[in-house]
Amino acid sequence: MVKQFEVLHKELHTANQKLNSIRCYMEMPVPRNELEPAILAVLDDPEHDGI
């Protein structure tokens, strides 16, 4: 049970980091053609820990 909690906690932490990175990209003056690849790279990275 503890191991399941640890796995879930790690997954939630990674998802939160991804969301924060995407928010950051959305607030930056990034050209649209560069924004999509940056966001997709964040989503595709299983160990993303922020930008």
C-alpha positions in Angstrom: 0.0 0.0 0.0 2.8 2.4 0.9 4.6 1.6 -2.4 1.4 2.4 -4.3 1.1 5.8 -2.5 4.8 6.6 -3.4 4.2 5.8 -7.1 1.0 7.9 -7.2 2.7 10.7 -5.4 5.6 10.7 -7.9 3.1 10.6 -10.8 1.1 13.5 -9.4 4.3 15.5 -8.7 5.5 15.0 -12.3 2.1 15.9 -13.7 2.1 19.1 -11.6 5.6 20.0 -12.8 4.4 19.5 -16.4 1.4 21.7 -15.9 3.5 24.4 -14.3 6.0 24.3 -17.2 3.1 24.5 -19.8 1.7 27.5 -17.9 5.1 29.2 -18.0 5.4 28.6 -21.7 1.9 30.0 -22.3 2.9 33.2 -20.4 6.1 33.7 -22.4 6.2 35.6 -25.6 7.0 32.5 -27.6 6.0 32.3 -31.3 3.2 29.9 -31.9 5.3 27.7 -34.1 7.7 27.2 -31.3 5.1 26.8 -28.5 3.5 23.6 -29.7 6.8 21.6 -29.9 7.9 22.9 -26.5 4.6 21.8 -24.9 4.7 18.4 -26.6 8.3 17.9 -25.4 7.1 18.5 -21.8 4.2 16.1 -22.2 6.4 13.4 -23.7 9.1 13.5 -21.0 8.2 10.9 -18.4 10.7 12.4 -15.9 10.0 16.1 -16.5 11.0 18.2 -13.5 10.3 21.7 -14.6 11.9 24.2 -17.0 
